[in-house]
Every structure is written in structure tokens, then in C-alpha cells.
Amino acid sequence: MKESPGGAFSFCEVKIQGYIMKFSIRTSYPENEKYNWFEAVRAYEEIGSVEVAFLDPELFLAVNEKDIIMPFERADVKASSIHFAQFNLSKLDLFLKVFSKTVRIAELLNCNHIVIHPSMGRYDQIRSFVNEKIDPVLKREGLYLCWETFESKRRIFGGINNMFEFCKNNNFHHICYDFSHVHKEQEEILGDIKENIDIIKIFHLSNRTQDSIKQHYPVYYTEEKAALDFDKVLSFLRKIKYKGHLVLEYLPQFHSQLLPDGMKLKNLYEE
């Protein structure tokens, strides 16, 4: 287990030692400068942690690292995970640049989980690159790539089951299970979770309509028939003693519900 510069274990590492579910809120860095980053982070002090998300790789590379970490030095909020910028990972030069900067930010924020999308393409296109350039850094720094679940067979890994198998066989690769991206019945989802809980280190929490057309809706969405009963899902996770972070990720029109939903879940399920 890696220590922080001051000798204490990082927030992420300490929390996952015990049987503790911790809730967090996905918060996107304002690459377009349309809102105040400090206020966006401080808004979730009552929750206690946020996932720091980036979107555009070129804008991400242009941002000063000090600007990214500043709110965490001033507000009582921790980073539960870092969300990698999104692009085709077969662009290996860009992949390495974004990865290197993401690693520095993760270290500055004492966070050891990096969520990453499997982009379109085949894993064979990046296999040797990951083995030679990415995995040694993950091992040296005590970091983990958490691959976010997507069902499309056109993406790297070619589907969720292949993602599970890959992560079971690679120590520094885990799963971020996104409930809006997995279009299965609830009982099948619970089966997925039970079978693969040892490699699922992060959940992205949101609901979807039963036809899966509308995604990233609030967990307690009631205006239409929702696909998932999150009280049952979270009770199941507590029963099997899940230890890790559950990150609420809603569409922008539902962002006003992130804090009240997060507080409700925190009060009900954190121990």
C-alpha cells in the first residue's frame, strides 16, 4: 500500500480497508470556464468526496495542475477517483500524455483510482502499450485503472464479460460498474455484482428507464417507470459487505438533485 508524502495512507486506501460504502458525486472540471471550480467542489462538503472528471484531452493538458487541486486544499472534500479524459485510446502519444498528467493529479489528491472509458477499437491495438508504458507506472505508484462498463462489442474488450475477465487477470486493472450503461434486468445485474465484486472498486450510480433510452437519471426517479430499485441494490451491496465508492452521476438537468440524493444515501447506507 502506497503512503502519502506525509506518511499517512491516502483517503481512498484507508476507506476501502473496512467494510464501508462511501458515496461521492461526479464533478466535472470546467474546461470551458463556465462555472467556478472551487464552488463546484465545495458544494459537496456534506457528502465528503467527489469524483474529479475531465472530458476533452487537449483542454485537460492545457490546464494548470494547481488550478485543479486548489479546491481540495481549501474545502473539506476529498477526491474519491479521477475520471480520465475521453478519446480514442489507440492515439498512443495522446494516451501517454494524458495518463502521465492524470497520474500526477491523482498523487497530488491522494487518490489511487482512475476511471477510464474503453474507447472504440480493439484491445490488441493498445495491448503492448499498456503492458510496457501503463502497467509499470500503476505498479510503481500504487494506482489502479478502473474500466467503466459499456456493453458495445465495438469497444475495447468487446463487451462487459471480457472486461471482467481482463481485470480478474490483471492486478492493476479494476471495474467501474455504471448502472446506466448495463442494460440488464436487476436480478442479472445483482448476479454480475456478486460474481465480480472483488474487482468492482467503483460504482457509478444513476437510474434509467426500462427501455434504457433515458440514462443517468436520479436513483429515485419516479416520473416514469425506472429500471432499477436502488434501495434493493444498495441493501444487497451492504449485505455482501461491499467496500468502495459509489459515485452519483446525473444528467445536467438533474444536478440539483445530486446533493439531496447523496445525503439521503449517505444517511441510509454509510456505516
Residue, then its C-alpha position, 0 to 999 in steps of 0.5 A: m500500500k502506497e503512503s502519502p508524502g506525509g506518511a499517512f495512507s491516502f483517503c481512498e486506501v484507508k476507506i476501502q480497508g473496512y467494510i464501508m460504502k462511501f458515496s461521492i458525486r461526479t464533478s466535472y472540471p470546467e474546461n470551458e470556464k463556465y462555472n467556478w471550480f472551487e464552488a463546484v467542489r465545495a458544494y459537496e462538503e456534506i457528502g465528503s468526496v467527489e469524483v474529479a472528471f475531465l472530458d476533452p484531452e487537449l483542454f485537460l493538458a492545457v490546464n494548470e495542475k494547481d488550478i485543479i487541486m486548489p479546491f481540495e486544499r481549501a474545502d473539506v472534500k476529498a477526491s474519491s477517483i479521477h475520471f480520465a479524459q475521453f478519446n480514442l485510446s489507440k492515439l498512443d502519444l495522446f494516451l501517454k500524455v494524458f495518463s502521465k498528467t492524470v497520474r500526477i493529479a491523482e498523487l497530488l489528491n491522494c487518490n489511487h483510482i482512475v476511471i477510464h472509458p474503453s474507447m472504440g477499437r480493439y484491445d490488441q491495438i493498445r495491448s503492448f502499450v499498456n503492458e510496457k508504458i501503463d502497467p509499470v507506472l500503476k505498479r510503481e505508484g500504487l494506482y489502479l485503472c478502473w474500466e467503466t462498463f459499456e456493453s458495445k462489442r465495438r469497444i475495447f474488450g468487446g463487451i462487459n464479460n471480457m472486461f471482467e475477465f481482463c481485470k480478474n487477470n490483471n492486478f492493476h486493472h479494476i471495474c467501474y460498474d455504471f448502472s446506466h450503461v448495463h442494460k440488464e434486468q436487476e436480478e442479472i445485474l445483482g448476479d454480475i455484482k456478486e460474481n465480480i465484486d472483488i474487482i468492482k472498486i467503483f460504482h457509478l450510480s444513476n437510474r434509467t428507464q426500462d427501455s434504457i433510452k433515458q440514462h443517468y437519471p436520479v436513483y429515485y426517479t419516479e416520473e416514469k417507470a425506472a429500471l432499477d430499485f436502488d434501495k434493493v441494490l444498495s441493501f444487497l451491496r451492504k449485505i455482501k459487505y461491499k467496500g468502495h465508492l459509489v459515485l452519483e452521476y446525473l444528467p445536467q438537468f438533474h444536478s440539483q438533485l445530486l446533493p439531496d440524493g447523496m445525503k439521503l444515501k449517505n444517511l441510509y447506507e454509510e456505516 
